[in-house]
Amino acid sequence: MASSLSIKPFVGALSSDEPSRFGSLRHSDLRSAVLRISTTRGSRSRTLEIKAAGSTYGNFFRVTTFGESHGGGVGCVIDGCPPRIPLTEADLQVDLDRRRPGQSRITTPRKETDTAHIYSGVAEGFTTGSPIMIKVPNTDQRGKDYSEMSMAYRPSHADATYDFKYGTRSVEGGGRSSARETIGRVAAGAVAKKILKAYSGTEILAYVSQAHKVILPEDLVDHETLTLEQVESNIARCPHPEYAEKMIAAIDAVRVKGDSVGGVVTCIVRNLPRGLGSPVFDKLEAELAKAALSLPATKGFEFGSGFAGTFLTGSEHNDEFYMDEHGRVRTRTNRSGGIQGGISNGEIINMRIAFKPTSTISRKQNTVTRDKQETELIARGRHDPCVVPRAVPMVEASVALVLIDQLLAQYAQCQLFPINPDFQEPLQLPKVEQSGISL
C-alpha cells in the first residue's frame, strides 16, 4: 500500500511542505479530535481517520469528558442514560460542590463556583434517553501563573510525558492532566449514583483513611452504618473526629512550607446487586481499578484484604458461607471485598486508592526545560497541599460510572429472560417505589 504519509517524528509545528505529505492535515487540525490522512492503494484513494483516544469510559452508560484547566470550561457528554429519570442541575451540584476548589485552607485557593449547566438530553426535568451534555465554565483563570512551567517541566508531573507523546501540550494548568478534568466525571457520576440508588438502593461512600503518616485504623469505621454526614463533618473528610484533626494538622504542617503530602481514600459500596461483573478480562475489580487509577495522582489500588491478605493462609483468608434469616447465601467475613471471581457477591464492596503528594509545589526543584537545558524551577499557581480530601467525590463518581455500566450490562445479558430463581435474584429491589422514579 502506498501512502502520502511518510514516516517522520513529529516534534513541533508543521513546515511549509507538510500539508502535501499529510493529505488534508492543516495546522488547525492539531486541535481537532480526528486526524484525516489520505492514502492510495493502486489506483484507488481513500481517507483513514485516527480518532483521539482516552477520554471515554463505559459501554452501555458511556461518558466522555472534555475541556482543560484554563480553557473556556470543562464537562462531559453522557450517552446511554435511561430515559424518564428526573434530573436537574441541582442534582449535579451537590457533588460538584464537594469537589470544587477553595473549600478550606487545606485545598487549593482557586475560586470557582463550578456551576453546572445541562445543555441537552433533559426535557421538562426528565432525561430523554438522548445524549446529555453538561458543561461547567472556568471563571478564575490565571494562565500567567504558568509562564515558567511553559518552559520547564514540573518534576513528577505530566508536563514532560504529554510532550513526549503529542509533541505539543496546553501549558496553562496542565491542560487535560489537571484534576479539573474530573469535573466531567463527578457530574456524570452524580447521574449514575442517582440511578443506582433509585433502582437497587445502592449507596457509594468514600472517605479519607490516611493523610501522610496519619492512618485511620479500619476498626474505627463501621461500614454498615457510615453516613455522608459523618464524612462531610470536617474539612479532612475523615469520619473519625480525632483522626480528622490529626490529618488536618499533618497537611497544615507541609502547606506552610510550600510542600505537599499524599494519602489514601477508602470507598465502600452497599446494597449492590449480585452478579455484576464478568469473568476473565472484565472482572468487576479490574474495571474498578481502571476507573480509580485513571484519576489524577493515583498510585495504588486495593480491594478486600488487599496486600495484607498475602500474609494469611487459605484457612484464615477464606470467607465461609452461611444462610441468613432471609434464606440468602451470605459470607461470615468479607476479606473478598464483596467480589469473588470478578463478580459481585452481595456483600459490601470496599476498596482503597492511594494518592501521591501533589506534584506542583512552591519549593525550588531541579528540572529540565523544553529545549533540553537543566535548570531550577519554583512553581507558581494554586494547588492542593494534599489531594485526598477533594478526591473523595472523584472516587465515588468513578466507582458509580463502573457500577451503572455493569448494571446495564447485567440487565441486558442475564435479565432479558426470566431469571433462575434457584440461584439468581432480581436486580431491582423494592426501594424503587420510594424513589418516585418510573422505571
C-alpha positions, 0 to 999 in steps of 0.5 A: 500500500502506498501512502502520502504519509511518510514516516517522520517524528513529529516534534513541533509545528508543521513546515511549509511542505507538510500539508502535501505529505499529510493529505488534508492535515492543516495546522488547525487540525492539531486541535481537532479530535480526528486526524484525516490522512489520505492514502492510495492503494493502486489506483484507488484513494481513500481517507483513514481517520485516527480518532483521539483516544482516552477520554471515554469510559463505559459501554452501555452508560458511556461518558466522555469528558472534555475541556482543560484547566484554563480553557473556556470550561470543562464537562462531559457528554453522557450517552446511554442514560435511561430515559424518564429519570428526573434530573436537574442541575441541582442534582449535579451540584451537590457533588460538584460542590464537594469537589470544587476548589477553595473549600478550606485552607487545606485545598487549593485557593482557586475560586470557582463556583463550578456551576453546572449547566445541562445543555441537552438530553433533559426535557421538562426535568426528565432525561430523554434517553438522548445524549446529555451534555453538561458543561461547567465554565472556568471563571478564575483563570490565571494562565500567567501563573504558568509562564515558567512551567511553559518552559520547564517541566514540573518534576513528577508531573505530566508536563514532560510525558504529554510532550513526549507523546503529542509533541505539543501540550496546553501549558496553562494548568496542565491542560487535560492532566489537571484534576479539573478534568474530573469535573466531567466525571463527578457530574456524570457520576452524580447521574449514575449514583442517582440511578443506582440508588433509585433502582437497587438502593445502592449507596457509594461512600468514600472517605479519607483513611490516611493523610501522610503518616496519619492512618485511620485504623479500619476498626474505627469505621463501621461500614454498615452504618457510615453516613455522608454526614459523618464524612462531610463533618470536617474539612479532612473528610475523615469520619473519625473526629480525632483522626480528622484533626490529626490529618488536618494538622499533618497537611497544615504542617507541609502547606506552610512550607510550600510542600505537599503530602499524599494519602489514601481514600477508602470507598465502600459500596452497599446494597449492590446487586449480585452478579455484576461483573464478568469473568476473565478480562472484565472482572468487576475489580479490574474495571474498578481499578481502571476507573480509580487509577485513571484519576489524577495522582493515583498510585495504588489500588486495593480491594478486600484484604488487599496486600495484607491478605498475602500474609494469611493462609487459605484457612484464615483468608477464606470467607465461609458461607452461611444462610441468613434469616432471609434464606440468602447465601451470605459470607461470615467475613468479607476479606473478598471485598464483596467480589469473588471471581470478578463478580459481585457477591452481595456483600459490601464492596470496599476498596482503597486508592492511594494518592501521591503528594501533589506534584506542583509545589512552591519549593525550588526543584531541579528540572529540565526545560523544553529545549533540553537545558537543566535548570531550577524551577519554583512553581507558581499557581494554586494547588492542593497541599494534599489531594485526598480530601477533594478526591473523595467525590472523584472516587465515588463518581468513578466507582458509580460510572463502573457500577451503572455500566455493569448494571446495564450490562447485567440487565441486558445479558442475564435479565432479558429472560426470566431469571433462575430463581434457584440461584439468581435474584432480581436486580431491582429491589423494592426501594424503587417505589420510594424513589418516585422514579418510573422505571 
